[in-house]
């Protein structure tokens, strides 16, 4: 969905353009908050997400074309 909605591949390295892979997930909220504070990250999107109806249409189109995984 990130690729469809924001038109960027979240698994493409921004530095070299190589393919990245997920090696683990951090699910503990306290750990996530600690990392975010340490990195001084913000949650301001460059543009807002599309309305819910558009999201559903994108999802259905991706499923039909086989791009949804």
PLY file of the C-alpha trace (Angstrom):
ply
format ascii 1.0
element vertex 69
property float x
property float y
property float z
element edge 68
property int vertex1
property int vertex2
end_header
0.00 0.00 0.00
2.85 2.41 0.72
4.13 1.90 -2.81
0.67 2.56 -4.30
-0.42 5.45 -2.10
2.83 7.37 -1.72
4.48 6.17 -4.93
7.71 5.11 -3.19
9.11 1.65 -2.60
9.71 1.31 1.16
12.20 -1.51 0.53
14.39 0.49 -1.87
17.52 1.98 -0.24
17.39 5.78 -0.51
21.20 5.97 -0.54
22.18 3.41 -3.20
18.86 2.28 -4.71
19.47 -1.36 -3.73
16.76 -3.72 -2.58
16.35 -3.95 1.22
14.65 -6.72 3.15
12.84 -6.87 6.49
14.89 -8.72 9.09
12.70 -8.10 12.16
9.74 -6.20 13.56
9.74 -4.15 16.75
6.29 -4.42 18.32
6.80 -3.23 21.91
5.31 0.32 22.14
7.79 1.47 24.80
10.73 0.38 22.64
9.28 2.09 19.57
8.73 5.34 21.50
12.28 5.23 22.82
13.73 4.81 19.31
11.57 7.62 17.93
12.65 9.99 20.72
16.31 9.06 20.27
16.19 9.69 16.52
14.19 12.91 17.07
11.66 11.83 14.44
8.39 13.59 13.68
5.24 12.26 12.09
4.45 15.02 9.65
3.60 13.55 6.26
4.58 15.36 3.07
0.97 15.01 1.96
-2.11 13.59 3.66
-3.26 10.07 2.82
-6.07 9.77 0.27
-9.68 9.57 1.47
-10.88 6.14 2.59
-12.86 5.59 -0.63
-9.74 6.15 -2.73
-7.75 3.77 -0.51
-10.37 1.05 -1.08
-10.30 1.65 -4.83
-6.49 1.43 -4.89
-6.57 -1.79 -2.87
-9.16 -3.36 -5.17
-7.19 -2.33 -8.27
-3.98 -3.74 -6.83
-5.67 -7.03 -5.95
-7.15 -7.32 -9.44
-3.81 -6.67 -11.13
-1.94 -9.06 -8.82
0.28 -6.30 -7.43
-1.02 -6.69 -3.90
1.06 -9.04 -1.80
0 1
1 2
2 3
3 4
4 5
5 6
6 7
7 8
8 9
9 10
10 11
11 12
12 13
13 14
14 15
15 16
16 17
17 18
18 19
19 20
20 21
21 22
22 23
23 24
24 25
25 26
26 27
27 28
28 29
29 30
30 31
31 32
32 33
33 34
34 35
35 36
36 37
37 38
38 39
39 40
40 41
41 42
42 43
43 44
44 45
45 46
46 47
47 48
48 49
49 50
50 51
51 52
52 53
53 54
54 55
55 56
56 57
57 58
58 59
59 60
60 61
61 62
62 63
63 64
64 65
65 66
66 67
67 68
